Amino acid sequence: MAANPILCGCGQVARCRTSWTQHNPGRRFLGCPNFADPLLNCNFFRWVDRQLPNRWYEEWMYENHVMAMNAQA
Ligand SMILES: [Zn+2]
């Protein structure tokens, strides 16, 4: 049986995205599909992944992401 899709406050299927903030690097979350539009965004937000295990891991993930982004540019 398929899991019920999680709906945001607009009644649309919430979209899974990945956070790359310094405190939650690589952590997936569900958000409103209208997140890019401040007039339509209902500010729905729910974490998919658990919090990273420790501060060292957060910094390691974040630094790797920044280095990967710089390598692409
Ligand atoms: Zn919404």
N, CA, C, O and the ligand as a Tripos MOL2 file, in Angstrom:
@<TRIPOS>MOLECULE
protein
  293   291    74     0     0
PROTEIN
NO_CHARGES

@<TRIPOS>ATOM
      1 N           0.8450   -1.1960    0.0000 N.3       1 MET1
      2 CA          0.0000    0.0000    0.0000 C.3       1 MET1
      3 C           0.8800    1.2450    0.0000 C.2       1 MET1
      4 O           1.7840    1.3670    0.8270 O.2       1 MET1
      5 N           0.6250    2.1500   -0.9060 N.am      2 ALA2
      6 CA          1.4260    3.3780   -0.9860 C.3       2 ALA2
      7 C           1.0700    4.3190    0.1620 C.2       2 ALA2
      8 O          -0.0790    4.3970    0.5970 O.2       2 ALA2
      9 N           2.0730    5.0160    0.6290 N.am      3 ALA3
     10 CA          1.8250    5.9890    1.7030 C.3       3 ALA3
     11 C           1.0200    7.1610    1.1540 C.2       3 ALA3
     12 O           1.1990    7.5560    0.0020 O.2       3 ALA3
     13 N           0.1630    7.6980    1.9520 N.am      4 ASN4
     14 CA         -0.5840    8.8780    1.5230 C.3       4 ASN4
     15 C           0.3780   10.0330    1.3170 C.2       4 ASN4
     16 O           1.2660   10.2540    2.1400 O.2       4 ASN4
     17 N           0.2120   10.7730    0.2250 N.am      5 PRO5
     18 CA          1.0840   11.9360    0.0410 C.3       5 PRO5
     19 C           0.7890   12.9790    1.1200 C.2       5 PRO5
     20 O          -0.3510   13.1380    1.5560 O.2       5 PRO5
     21 N           1.8220   13.6720    1.5310 N.am      6 ILE6
     22 CA          1.6450   14.7170    2.5420 C.3       6 ILE6
     23 C           1.2850   16.0160    1.8360 C.2       6 ILE6
     24 O           1.9860   16.4530    0.9240 O.2       6 ILE6
     25 N           0.1970   16.6220    2.2620 N.am      7 LEU7
     26 CA         -0.2750   17.8450    1.6210 C.3       7 LEU7
     27 C           0.1370   19.0640    2.4250 C.2       7 LEU7
     28 O           0.1620   19.0400    3.6550 O.2       7 LEU7
     29 N           0.4610   20.1350    1.7030 N.am      8 CYS8
     30 CA          0.7800   21.3900    2.3850 C.3       8 CYS8
     31 C          -0.5220   22.1400    2.6780 C.2       8 CYS8
     32 O          -1.6110   21.6250    2.4250 O.2       8 CYS8
     33 N          -0.4050   23.3350    3.2020 N.am      9 GLY9
     34 CA         -1.5790   24.1210    3.5820 C.3       9 GLY9
     35 C          -2.4420   24.5200    2.3930 C.2       9 GLY9
     36 O          -3.6060   24.8760    2.5810 O.2       9 GLY9
     37 N          -1.9020   24.4710    1.1630 N.am     10 CYS10
     38 CA         -2.6730   24.7890   -0.0510 C.3      10 CYS10
     39 C          -3.4440   23.5710   -0.5380 C.2      10 CYS10
     40 O          -4.2460   23.6890   -1.4650 O.2      10 CYS10
     41 N          -3.2240   22.3990    0.0640 N.am     11 GLY11
     42 CA         -3.8520   21.1820   -0.4070 C.3      11 GLY11
     43 C          -3.0970   20.5410   -1.5440 C.2      11 GLY11
     44 O          -3.6150   19.6310   -2.1910 O.2      11 GLY11
     45 N          -1.8730   20.9950   -1.8050 N.am     12 GLN12
     46 CA         -1.0560   20.3910   -2.8490 C.3      12 GLN12
     47 C          -0.0570   19.4280   -2.2180 C.2      12 GLN12
     48 O           0.2570   19.5230   -1.0320 O.2      12 GLN12
     49 N           0.4380   18.4970   -3.0350 N.am     13 VAL13
     50 CA          1.4160   17.5340   -2.5240 C.3      13 VAL13
     51 C           2.6990   18.2780   -2.1870 C.2      13 VAL13
     52 O           3.2700   18.9640   -3.0340 O.2      13 VAL13
     53 N           3.1450   18.1400   -0.9510 N.am     14 ALA14
     54 CA          4.3580   18.8430   -0.5100 C.3      14 ALA14
     55 C           5.5610   18.3300   -1.2810 C.2      14 ALA14
     56 O           5.6510   17.1440   -1.5980 O.2      14 ALA14
     57 N           6.4770   19.2290   -1.5770 N.am     15 ARG15
     58 CA          7.6530   18.8730   -2.3670 C.3      15 ARG15
     59 C           8.8500   18.6270   -1.4540 C.2      15 ARG15
     60 O           9.0840   19.3610   -0.4940 O.2      15 ARG15
     61 N           9.6070   17.5700   -1.7810 N.am     16 CYS16
     62 CA         10.7860   17.2470   -0.9970 C.3      16 CYS16
     63 C          11.9840   18.0180   -1.5300 C.2      16 CYS16
     64 O          12.2900   17.9570   -2.7210 O.2      16 CYS16
     65 N          12.6570   18.7390   -0.6480 N.am     17 ARG17
     66 CA         13.8470   19.4910   -1.0300 C.3      17 ARG17
     67 C          14.9370   19.2190   -0.0060 C.2      17 ARG17
     68 O          14.6970   18.6020    1.0310 O.2      17 ARG17
     69 N          16.1280   19.6870   -0.3120 N.am     18 THR18
     70 CA         17.2570   19.4530    0.5850 C.3      18 THR18
     71 C          17.7540   20.7780    1.1390 C.2      18 THR18
     72 O          17.9930   21.7290    0.3950 O.2      18 THR18
     73 N          17.9040   20.8250    2.4380 N.am     19 SER19
     74 CA         18.4260   22.0240    3.0970 C.3      19 SER19
     75 C          19.9500   22.0480    2.9950 C.2      19 SER19
     76 O          20.6010   21.0190    3.1740 O.2      19 SER19
     77 N          20.5200   23.2200    2.7060 N.am     20 TRP20
     78 CA         21.9770   23.3600    2.7410 C.3      20 TRP20
     79 C          22.3700   24.5200    3.6420 C.2      20 TRP20
     80 O          23.3470   25.2190    3.3740 O.2      20 TRP20
     81 N          21.6220   24.7190    4.6900 N.am     21 THR21
     82 CA         22.0300   25.7290    5.6640 C.3      21 THR21
     83 C          23.1700   25.1620    6.4980 C.2      21 THR21
     84 O          23.4200   23.9570    6.5020 O.2      21 THR21
     85 N          23.8490   26.0480    7.1980 N.am     22 GLN22
     86 CA         25.0150   25.6320    7.9690 C.3      22 GLN22
     87 C          24.6360   24.6400    9.0780 C.2      22 GLN22
     88 O          25.4320   23.7760    9.4480 O.2      22 GLN22
     89 N          23.4240   24.7750    9.5950 N.am     23 HIS23
     90 CA         23.0230   23.9080   10.7060 C.3      23 HIS23
     91 C          22.3460   22.6200   10.2710 C.2      23 HIS23
     92 O          22.2960   21.6510   11.0280 O.2      23 HIS23
     93 N          21.8230   22.6100    9.0460 N.am     24 ASN24
     94 CA         21.1260   21.4080    8.5830 C.3      24 ASN24
     95 C          21.5530   21.0260    7.1700 C.2      24 ASN24
     96 O          20.7060   20.8970    6.2860 O.2      24 ASN24
     97 N          22.8520   20.8440    6.9440 N.am     25 PRO25
     98 CA         23.3060   20.5440    5.5860 C.3      25 PRO25
     99 C          22.9160   19.1390    5.1550 C.2      25 PRO25
    100 O          23.1090   18.1710    5.8900 O.2      25 PRO25
    101 N          22.3640   19.0470    3.9500 N.am     26 GLY26
    102 CA         22.0340   17.7380    3.3980 C.3      26 GLY26
    103 C          20.7900   17.1170    3.9870 C.2      26 GLY26
    104 O          20.4880   15.9550    3.7170 O.2      26 GLY26
    105 N          20.0590   17.8810    4.7930 N.am     27 ARG27
    106 CA         18.8750   17.3300    5.4550 C.3      27 ARG27
    107 C          17.6410   17.6150    4.6020 C.2      27 ARG27
    108 O          17.3860   18.7610    4.2340 O.2      27 ARG27
    109 N          16.8780   16.5680    4.2890 N.am     28 ARG28
    110 CA         15.7090   16.7440    3.4290 C.3      28 ARG28
    111 C          14.4990   17.1990    4.2210 C.2      28 ARG28
    112 O          14.3230   16.8450    5.3870 O.2      28 ARG28
    113 N          13.6750   17.9870    3.5620 N.am     29 PHE29
    114 CA         12.4430   18.4410    4.2030 C.3      29 PHE29
    115 C          11.3410   18.5600    3.1670 C.2      29 PHE29
    116 O          11.6120   18.6360    1.9680 O.2      29 PHE29
    117 N          10.1070   18.5760    3.6240 N.am     30 LEU30
    118 CA          8.9590   18.7860    2.7570 C.3      30 LEU30
    119 C           8.5280   20.2320    2.8900 C.2      30 LEU30
    120 O           8.4800   20.7840    3.9890 O.2      30 LEU30
    121 N           8.2140   20.8400    1.7440 N.am     31 GLY31
    122 CA          7.7720   22.2270    1.7650 C.3      31 GLY31
    123 C           6.6640   22.4430    0.7680 C.2      31 GLY31
    124 O           6.3720   21.5740   -0.0540 O.2      31 GLY31
    125 N           6.0450   23.6110    0.8420 N.am     32 CYS32
    126 CA          4.9960   24.0130   -0.0930 C.3      32 CYS32
    127 C           5.5830   24.0660   -1.5110 C.2      32 CYS32
    128 O           6.6760   24.6010   -1.6940 O.2      32 CYS32
    129 N           4.8790   23.5190   -2.5230 N.am     33 PRO33
    130 CA          5.3920   23.6060   -3.9030 C.3      33 PRO33
    131 C           5.4730   25.0470   -4.4000 C.2      33 PRO33
    132 O           6.1540   25.3280   -5.3860 O.2      33 PRO33
    133 N           4.7840   25.9570   -3.7230 N.am     34 ASN34
    134 CA          4.8020   27.3740   -4.1060 C.3      34 ASN34
    135 C           5.8590   28.1570   -3.3320 C.2      34 ASN34
    136 O           5.7510   29.3760   -3.1990 O.2      34 ASN34
    137 N           6.8820   27.4650   -2.8200 N.am     35 PHE35
    138 CA          7.8600   28.1170   -1.9370 C.3      35 PHE35
    139 C           8.5350   29.3230   -2.5790 C.2      35 PHE35
    140 O           8.9490   30.2520   -1.8850 O.2      35 PHE35
    141 N           8.6460   29.3060   -3.9310 N.am     36 ALA36
    142 CA          9.3620   30.3990   -4.5960 C.3      36 ALA36
    143 C           8.5110   31.6620   -4.6950 C.2      36 ALA36
    144 O           9.0260   32.7410   -4.9910 O.2      36 ALA36
    145 N           7.2230   31.5270   -4.4500 N.am     37 ASP37
    146 CA          6.3160   32.6700   -4.5840 C.3      37 ASP37
    147 C           5.7880   33.0930   -3.2140 C.2      37 ASP37
    148 O           4.9570   32.3960   -2.6320 O.2      37 ASP37
    149 N           6.2620   34.2280   -2.6930 N.am     38 PRO38
    150 CA          5.8730   34.6280   -1.3310 C.3      38 PRO38
    151 C           4.3720   34.8700   -1.1850 C.2      38 PRO38
    152 O           3.8540   34.8210   -0.0690 O.2      38 PRO38
    153 N           3.6630   35.1300   -2.2810 N.am     39 LEU39
    154 CA          2.2200   35.3680   -2.1810 C.3      39 LEU39
    155 C           1.4410   34.0570   -2.0590 C.2      39 LEU39
    156 O           0.3670   34.0240   -1.4590 O.2      39 LEU39
    157 N           1.9860   32.9780   -2.6290 N.am     40 LEU40
    158 CA          1.2750   31.6930   -2.6350 C.3      40 LEU40
    159 C           1.7950   30.7350   -1.5800 C.2      40 LEU40
    160 O           1.0810   29.8260   -1.1560 O.2      40 LEU40
    161 N           3.0320   30.9320   -1.1560 N.am     41 ASN41
    162 CA          3.6520   30.0150   -0.2060 C.3      41 ASN41
    163 C           2.8660   29.9850    1.1090 C.2      41 ASN41
    164 O           2.6430   31.0240    1.7300 O.2      41 ASN41
    165 N           2.4530   28.7930    1.5230 N.am     42 CYS42
    166 CA          1.7020   28.6840    2.7850 C.3      42 CYS42
    167 C           2.6370   28.4150    3.9570 C.2      42 CYS42
    168 O           2.1810   28.2350    5.0860 O.2      42 CYS42
    169 N           3.9530   28.3860    3.6950 N.am     43 ASN43
    170 CA          4.9640   28.1900    4.7340 C.3      43 ASN43
    171 C           4.9040   26.8220    5.3990 C.2      43 ASN43
    172 O           5.3470   26.6510    6.5350 O.2      43 ASN43
    173 N           4.3530   25.8520    4.6780 N.am     44 PHE44
    174 CA          4.3760   24.4830    5.2020 C.3      44 PHE44
    175 C           5.8220   23.9960    5.2670 C.2      44 PHE44
    176 O           6.6050   24.2380    4.3490 O.2      44 PHE44
    177 N           6.1680   23.3170    6.3430 N.am     45 PHE45
    178 CA          7.5520   22.8570    6.5200 C.3      45 PHE45
    179 C           7.5680   21.6400    7.4380 C.2      45 PHE45
    180 O           7.0130   21.6670    8.5370 O.2      45 PHE45
    181 N           8.2200   20.5640    6.9670 N.am     46 ARG46
    182 CA          8.3510   19.3810    7.8170 C.3      46 ARG46
    183 C           9.6360   18.6400    7.4600 C.2      46 ARG46
    184 O           9.8800   18.3460    6.2900 O.2      46 ARG46
    185 N          10.4520   18.3400    8.4560 N.am     47 TRP47
    186 CA         11.6820   17.5920    8.1980 C.3      47 TRP47
    187 C          11.3650   16.1720    7.7830 C.2      47 TRP47
    188 O          10.4330   15.5610    8.3040 O.2      47 TRP47
    189 N          12.1540   15.6350    6.8270 N.am     48 VAL48
    190 CA         12.0700   14.2300    6.4310 C.3      48 VAL48
    191 C          13.1440   13.4480    7.1800 C.2      48 VAL48
    192 O          12.8780   12.3870    7.7450 O.2      48 VAL48
    193 N          14.3610   13.9910    7.1760 N.am     49 ASP49
    194 CA         15.4840   13.3180    7.8340 C.3      49 ASP49
    195 C          15.6090   13.7760    9.2810 C.2      49 ASP49
    196 O          15.1980   14.8730    9.6580 O.2      49 ASP49
    197 N          16.2000   12.8770   10.0770 N.am     50 ARG50
    198 CA         16.5010   13.2490   11.4610 C.3      50 ARG50
    199 C          17.6100   14.2960   11.4830 C.2      50 ARG50
    200 O          18.3300   14.4930   10.5050 O.2      50 ARG50
    201 N          17.7190   14.9450   12.6060 N.am     51 GLN51
    202 CA         18.7860   15.9210   12.8150 C.3      51 GLN51
    203 C          20.1350   15.2220   12.6740 C.2      51 GLN51
    204 O          20.2640   14.0500   13.0290 O.2      51 GLN51
    205 N          21.1310   15.9240   12.1630 N.am     52 LEU52
    206 CA         22.4570   15.3330   12.0380 C.3      52 LEU52
    207 C          22.9970   14.9990   13.4330 C.2      52 LEU52
    208 O          22.7020   15.6890   14.4080 O.2      52 LEU52
    209 N          23.8010   13.9190   13.5060 N.am     53 PRO53
    210 CA         24.1740   13.3900   14.8170 C.3      53 PRO53
    211 C          25.0000   14.3340   15.6790 C.2      53 PRO53
    212 O          24.8890   14.2980   16.9040 O.2      53 PRO53
    213 N          25.8160   15.1680   15.0710 N.am     54 ASN54
    214 CA         26.6310   16.0620   15.8920 C.3      54 ASN54
    215 C          27.1240   17.2560   15.0850 C.2      54 ASN54
    216 O          26.9510   17.3250   13.8680 O.2      54 ASN54
    217 N          27.7320   18.1760   15.7850 N.am     55 ARG55
    218 CA         28.2080   19.4310   15.2100 C.3      55 ARG55
    219 C          29.3120   19.1840   14.1770 C.2      55 ARG55
    220 O          29.3620   19.8350   13.1330 O.2      55 ARG55
    221 N          30.1910   18.2310   14.4910 N.am     56 TRP56
    222 CA         31.2930   17.9160   13.5790 C.3      56 TRP56
    223 C          30.7350   17.4720   12.2350 C.2      56 TRP56
    224 O          31.2300   17.8900   11.1880 O.2      56 TRP56
    225 N          29.7080   16.6280   12.2560 N.am     57 TYR57
    226 CA         29.1000   16.1120   11.0450 C.3      57 TYR57
    227 C          28.4530   17.2440   10.2590 C.2      57 TYR57
    228 O          28.5640   17.2970    9.0340 O.2      57 TYR57
    229 N          27.7800   18.1450   10.9570 N.am     58 GLU58
    230 CA         27.1730   19.3170   10.3060 C.3      58 GLU58
    231 C          28.2210   20.1040    9.5440 C.2      58 GLU58
    232 O          28.0280   20.4470    8.3770 O.2      58 GLU58
    233 N          29.3350   20.3880   10.2100 N.am     59 GLU59
    234 CA         30.3810   21.1980    9.5860 C.3      59 GLU59
    235 C          31.0060   20.4700    8.4070 C.2      59 GLU59
    236 O          31.2950   21.0820    7.3790 O.2      59 GLU59
    237 N          31.2160   19.1690    8.5500 N.am     60 TRP60
    238 CA         31.8260   18.3740    7.4880 C.3      60 TRP60
    239 C          30.9310   18.3620    6.2470 C.2      60 TRP60
    240 O          31.4100   18.5500    5.1280 O.2      60 TRP60
    241 N          29.6410   18.1410    6.4500 N.am     61 MET61
    242 CA         28.6840   18.1150    5.3420 C.3      61 MET61
    243 C          28.6350   19.4780    4.6530 C.2      61 MET61
    244 O          28.6480   19.5780    3.4260 O.2      61 MET61
    245 N          28.5790   20.5210    5.4780 N.am     62 TYR62
    246 CA         28.4550   21.8710    4.9350 C.3      62 TYR62
    247 C          29.6970   22.2560    4.1330 C.2      62 TYR62
    248 O          29.5850   22.8070    3.0380 O.2      62 TYR62
    249 N          30.8670   21.9690    4.6700 N.am     63 GLU63
    250 CA         32.1090   22.3230    3.9720 C.3      63 GLU63
    251 C          32.2340   21.5650    2.6560 C.2      63 GLU63
    252 O          32.6890   22.1220    1.6570 O.2      63 GLU63
    253 N          31.8360   20.3060    2.6550 N.am     64 ASN64
    254 CA         31.8860   19.5280    1.4190 C.3      64 ASN64
    255 C          30.9350   20.1000    0.3750 C.2      64 ASN64
    256 O          31.2450   20.1440   -0.8150 O.2      64 ASN64
    257 N          29.7770   20.5340    0.8470 N.am     65 HIS65
    258 CA         28.8140   21.1180   -0.0830 C.3      65 HIS65
    259 C          29.3540   22.4170   -0.6810 C.2      65 HIS65
    260 O          29.2480   22.6360   -1.8870 O.2      65 HIS65
    261 N          29.9290   23.2740    0.1540 N.am     66 VAL66
    262 CA         30.4800   24.5420   -0.3150 C.3      66 VAL66
    263 C          31.6040   24.2860   -1.3130 C.2      66 VAL66
    264 O          31.7000   24.9670   -2.3340 O.2      66 VAL66
    265 N          32.4510   23.3070   -1.0190 N.am     67 MET67
    266 CA         33.5530   22.9910   -1.9450 C.3      67 MET67
    267 C          33.0170   22.4730   -3.2700 C.2      67 MET67
    268 O          33.5520   22.8070   -4.3270 O.2      67 MET67
    269 N          31.9690   21.6640   -3.2250 N.am     68 ALA68
    270 CA         31.3740   21.1280   -4.4540 C.3      68 ALA68
    271 C          30.7570   22.2640   -5.2740 C.2      68 ALA68
    272 O          30.8800   22.2930   -6.4980 O.2      68 ALA68
    273 N          30.0930   23.1970   -4.5870 N.am     69 MET69
    274 CA         29.4850   24.3370   -5.2860 C.3      69 MET69
    275 C          30.5620   25.1980   -5.9420 C.2      69 MET69
    276 O          30.4000   25.6370   -7.0800 O.2      69 MET69
    277 N          31.6660   25.4400   -5.2250 N.am     70 ASN70
    278 CA         32.7530   26.2470   -5.7600 C.3      70 ASN70
    279 C          33.4080   25.5650   -6.9560 C.2      70 ASN70
    280 O          33.8380   26.2260   -7.9020 O.2      70 ASN70
    281 N          33.4790   24.2380   -6.9050 N.am     71 ALA71
    282 CA         34.1050   23.4960   -8.0070 C.3      71 ALA71
    283 C          33.2710   23.5980   -9.2750 C.2      71 ALA71
    284 O          33.8090   23.5670  -10.3820 O.2      71 ALA71
    285 N          31.9580   23.7220   -9.1150 N.am     72 GLN72
    286 CA         31.0630   23.8250  -10.2750 C.3      72 GLN72
    287 C          31.1370   25.2090  -10.9200 C.2      72 GLN72
    288 O          30.9520   25.3550  -12.1290 O.2      72 GLN72
    289 N          31.4100   26.2120  -10.1010 N.am     73 ALA73
    290 CA         31.3420   27.5820  -10.6080 C.3      73 ALA73
    291 C          32.5040   27.8990  -11.5460 C.2      73 ALA73
    292 O          32.5960   29.0130  -12.0600 O.2      73 ALA73
    293 ZN          1.2530   25.3180    0.2030 Zn       74 ZN74
@<TRIPOS>BOND
     1     1     2 1
     2     2     3 1
     3     3     4 2
     4     3     5 am
     5     5     6 1
     6     6     7 1
     7     7     8 2
     8     7     9 am
     9     9    10 1
    10    10    11 1
    11    11    12 2
    12    11    13 am
    13    13    14 1
    14    14    15 1
    15    15    16 2
    16    15    17 am
    17    17    18 1
    18    18    19 1
    19    19    20 2
    20    19    21 am
    21    21    22 1
    22    22    23 1
    23    23    24 2
    24    23    25 am
    25    25    26 1
    26    26    27 1
    27    27    28 2
    28    27    29 am
    29    29    30 1
    30    30    31 1
    31    31    32 2
    32    31    33 am
    33    33    34 1
    34    34    35 1
    35    35    36 2
    36    35    37 am
    37    37    38 1
    38    38    39 1
    39    39    40 2
    40    39    41 am
    41    41    42 1
    42    42    43 1
    43    43    44 2
    44    43    45 am
    45    45    46 1
    46    46    47 1
    47    47    48 2
    48    47    49 am
    49    49    50 1
    50    50    51 1
    51    51    52 2
    52    51    53 am
    53    53    54 1
    54    54    55 1
    55    55    56 2
    56    55    57 am
    57    57    58 1
    58    58    59 1
    59    59    60 2
    60    59    61 am
    61    61    62 1
    62    62    63 1
    63    63    64 2
    64    63    65 am
    65    65    66 1
    66    66    67 1
    67    67    68 2
    68    67    69 am
    69    69    70 1
    70    70    71 1
    71    71    72 2
    72    71    73 am
    73    73    74 1
    74    74    75 1
    75    75    76 2
    76    75    77 am
    77    77    78 1
    78    78    79 1
    79    79    80 2
    80    79    81 am
    81    81    82 1
    82    82    83 1
    83    83    84 2
    84    83    85 am
    85    85    86 1
    86    86    87 1
    87    87    88 2
    88    87    89 am
    89    89    90 1
    90    90    91 1
    91    91    92 2
    92    91    93 am
    93    93    94 1
    94    94    95 1
    95    95    96 2
    96    95    97 am
    97    97    98 1
    98    98    99 1
    99    99   100 2
   100    99   101 am
   101   101   102 1
   102   102   103 1
   103   103   104 2
   104   103   105 am
   105   105   106 1
   106   106   107 1
   107   107   108 2
   108   107   109 am
   109   109   110 1
   110   110   111 1
   111   111   112 2
   112   111   113 am
   113   113   114 1
   114   114   115 1
   115   115   116 2
   116   115   117 am
   117   117   118 1
   118   118   119 1
   119   119   120 2
   120   119   121 am
   121   121   122 1
   122   122   123 1
   123   123   124 2
   124   123   125 am
   125   125   126 1
   126   126   127 1
   127   127   128 2
   128   127   129 am
   129   129   130 1
   130   130   131 1
   131   131   132 2
   132   131   133 am
   133   133   134 1
   134   134   135 1
   135   135   136 2
   136   135   137 am
   137   137   138 1
   138   138   139 1
   139   139   140 2
   140   139   141 am
   141   141   142 1
   142   142   143 1
   143   143   144 2
   144   143   145 am
   145   145   146 1
   146   146   147 1
   147   147   148 2
   148   147   149 am
   149   149   150 1
   150   150   151 1
   151   151   152 2
   152   151   153 am
   153   153   154 1
   154   154   155 1
   155   155   156 2
   156   155   157 am
   157   157   158 1
   158   158   159 1
   159   159   160 2
   160   159   161 am
   161   161   162 1
   162   162   163 1
   163   163   164 2
   164   163   165 am
   165   165   166 1
   166   166   167 1
   167   167   168 2
   168   167   169 am
   169   169   170 1
   170   170   171 1
   171   171   172 2
   172   171   173 am
   173   173   174 1
   174   174   175 1
   175   175   176 2
   176   175   177 am
   177   177   178 1
   178   178   179 1
   179   179   180 2
   180   179   181 am
   181   181   182 1
   182   182   183 1
   183   183   184 2
   184   183   185 am
   185   185   186 1
   186   186   187 1
   187   187   188 2
   188   187   189 am
   189   189   190 1
   190   190   191 1
   191   191   192 2
   192   191   193 am
   193   193   194 1
   194   194   195 1
   195   195   196 2
   196   195   197 am
   197   197   198 1
   198   198   199 1
   199   199   200 2
   200   199   201 am
   201   201   202 1
   202   202   203 1
   203   203   204 2
   204   203   205 am
   205   205   206 1
   206   206   207 1
   207   207   208 2
   208   207   209 am
   209   209   210 1
   210   210   211 1
   211   211   212 2
   212   211   213 am
   213   213   214 1
   214   214   215 1
   215   215   216 2
   216   215   217 am
   217   217   218 1
   218   218   219 1
   219   219   220 2
   220   219   221 am
   221   221   222 1
   222   222   223 1
   223   223   224 2
   224   223   225 am
   225   225   226 1
   226   226   227 1
   227   227   228 2
   228   227   229 am
   229   229   230 1
   230   230   231 1
   231   231   232 2
   232   231   233 am
   233   233   234 1
   234   234   235 1
   235   235   236 2
   236   235   237 am
   237   237   238 1
   238   238   239 1
   239   239   240 2
   240   239   241 am
   241   241   242 1
   242   242   243 1
   243   243   244 2
   244   243   245 am
   245   245   246 1
   246   246   247 1
   247   247   248 2
   248   247   249 am
   249   249   250 1
   250   250   251 1
   251   251   252 2
   252   251   253 am
   253   253   254 1
   254   254   255 1
   255   255   256 2
   256   255   257 am
   257   257   258 1
   258   258   259 1
   259   259   260 2
   260   259   261 am
   261   261   262 1
   262   262   263 1
   263   263   264 2
   264   263   265 am
   265   265   266 1
   266   266   267 1
   267   267   268 2
   268   267   269 am
   269   269   270 1
   270   270   271 1
   271   271   272 2
   272   271   273 am
   273   273   274 1
   274   274   275 1
   275   275   276 2
   276   275   277 am
   277   277   278 1
   278   278   279 1
   279   279   280 2
   280   279   281 am
   281   281   282 1
   282   282   283 1
   283   283   284 2
   284   283   285 am
   285   285   286 1
   286   286   287 1
   287   287   288 2
   288   287   289 am
   289   289   290 1
   290   290   291 1
   291   291   292 2
@<TRIPOS>SUBSTRUCTURE
     1 MET1         2 RESIDUE 1 A MET
     2 ALA2         6 RESIDUE 1 A ALA
     3 ALA3        10 RESIDUE 1 A ALA
     4 ASN4        14 RESIDUE 1 A ASN
     5 PRO5        18 RESIDUE 1 A PRO
     6 ILE6        22 RESIDUE 1 A ILE
     7 LEU7        26 RESIDUE 1 A LEU
     8 CYS8        30 RESIDUE 1 A CYS
     9 GLY9        34 RESIDUE 1 A GLY
    10 CYS10       38 RESIDUE 1 A CYS
    11 GLY11       42 RESIDUE 1 A GLY
    12 GLN12       46 RESIDUE 1 A GLN
    13 VAL13       50 RESIDUE 1 A VAL
    14 ALA14       54 RESIDUE 1 A ALA
    15 ARG15       58 RESIDUE 1 A ARG
    16 CYS16       62 RESIDUE 1 A CYS
    17 ARG17       66 RESIDUE 1 A ARG
    18 THR18       70 RESIDUE 1 A THR
    19 SER19       74 RESIDUE 1 A SER
    20 TRP20       78 RESIDUE 1 A TRP
    21 THR21       82 RESIDUE 1 A THR
    22 GLN22       86 RESIDUE 1 A GLN
    23 HIS23       90 RESIDUE 1 A HIS
    24 ASN24       94 RESIDUE 1 A ASN
    25 PRO25       98 RESIDUE 1 A PRO
    26 GLY26      102 RESIDUE 1 A GLY
    27 ARG27      106 RESIDUE 1 A ARG
    28 ARG28      110 RESIDUE 1 A ARG
    29 PHE29      114 RESIDUE 1 A PHE
    30 LEU30      118 RESIDUE 1 A LEU
    31 GLY31      122 RESIDUE 1 A GLY
    32 CYS32      126 RESIDUE 1 A CYS
    33 PRO33      130 RESIDUE 1 A PRO
    34 ASN34      134 RESIDUE 1 A ASN
    35 PHE35      138 RESIDUE 1 A PHE
    36 ALA36      142 RESIDUE 1 A ALA
    37 ASP37      146 RESIDUE 1 A ASP
    38 PRO38      150 RESIDUE 1 A PRO
    39 LEU39      154 RESIDUE 1 A LEU
    40 LEU40      158 RESIDUE 1 A LEU
    41 ASN41      162 RESIDUE 1 A ASN
    42 CYS42      166 RESIDUE 1 A CYS
    43 ASN43      170 RESIDUE 1 A ASN
    44 PHE44      174 RESIDUE 1 A PHE
    45 PHE45      178 RESIDUE 1 A PHE
    46 ARG46      182 RESIDUE 1 A ARG
    47 TRP47      186 RESIDUE 1 A TRP
    48 VAL48      190 RESIDUE 1 A VAL
    49 ASP49      194 RESIDUE 1 A ASP
    50 ARG50      198 RESIDUE 1 A ARG
    51 GLN51      202 RESIDUE 1 A GLN
    52 LEU52      206 RESIDUE 1 A LEU
    53 PRO53      210 RESIDUE 1 A PRO
    54 ASN54      214 RESIDUE 1 A ASN
    55 ARG55      218 RESIDUE 1 A ARG
    56 TRP56      222 RESIDUE 1 A TRP
    57 TYR57      226 RESIDUE 1 A TYR
    58 GLU58      230 RESIDUE 1 A GLU
    59 GLU59      234 RESIDUE 1 A GLU
    60 TRP60      238 RESIDUE 1 A TRP
    61 MET61      242 RESIDUE 1 A MET
    62 TYR62      246 RESIDUE 1 A TYR
    63 GLU63      250 RESIDUE 1 A GLU
    64 ASN64      254 RESIDUE 1 A ASN
    65 HIS65      258 RESIDUE 1 A HIS
    66 VAL66      262 RESIDUE 1 A VAL
    67 MET67      266 RESIDUE 1 A MET
    68 ALA68      270 RESIDUE 1 A ALA
    69 MET69      274 RESIDUE 1 A MET
    70 ASN70      278 RESIDUE 1 A ASN
    71 ALA71      282 RESIDUE 1 A ALA
    72 GLN72      286 RESIDUE 1 A GLN
    73 ALA73      290 RESIDUE 1 A ALA
    74 ZN74       293 GROUP 0 **** ****
